[in-house]
Amino acid sequence: MNVYYNSNFGCLVCPETRMGNTPMRVVIDPVTVLGSGFTAAALGEALLNALERSRTAPPVPRVDLGAGRFWQVTGIKGFAAFSRKFQCVRIDARGPVLEIVKLIRDTDGGYIEPVNQPPLKVPTGIPAAQLGETVLSLFSSGPESSANETLSFETVHGSVVTYRRPSDAFQDCGDGHTDAYQVFALEDAPGSHIAFLIDSGYHDLSKTAVLERWQEQYGTLSMFRFQRRRKLPLIASMQGRAAEAEIISHIYQDGDGTLEVLALIEHALPSEAQETAQSEYQAVIRSITVKEPQNNRSEGPVVK
């Protein structure tokens, strides 16, 4: 079973059972919510109750995932956003002992066990208050998430790109299984996204070439703007409106190549969500720095 903690919210205590004839563990509904200000004794009692529920609960069918989205009781819709704000401790019953380990957040938003960190071991008959105190001691008291987290990556041309991560409304999708360095998709509308693309993919960086490519990808555009930029590393910016989405792009000098940062915002989104996505994209753009290798500077691509 797992317990999740945020200093402002409190705790989620989540008993688990197996799914069908598989080793996969799923959360049992309902989870126990302890508001901020709970005592160690209250946490310990909730943990012991959850361990007992986990021990006695029958497996659930594959079609019944129980509280598969248990974290949404916190008001957070996506798990990746939840894990940025909540710390996690795992408790497993192993015969006469409980093994307790604080998990760490993986890059995909899940929780994993830290390497070379053996679990704490306490007897199963430990008093509730002592168990609660033991688990609480593993949670750090600092802020669980930075509202303006800075990320970076190295491009294929050796430049280092640094930027402000979009808000928790956007899920980190890694490379999105595409020719991208990084993709962030809206939790509730993954077709709307912000992507850092490897080079630009245009046969030349001109209004005609970009318009031709976009109409191949997105269909006829009712509006299209192309603007040359001369303040390196930004060299061009574009915006277009297709039947289903708004497309915005900025092209940056990246050594002997280019980096494209593109946003696609679907018209089907509520207007407030569209405005939020636009604002997040612009905030990312304002934060971008591209540091090229000192020995790899060029005059840049020809902009027609």
Disulfide bonds with the S-S distance in Angstrom:
none
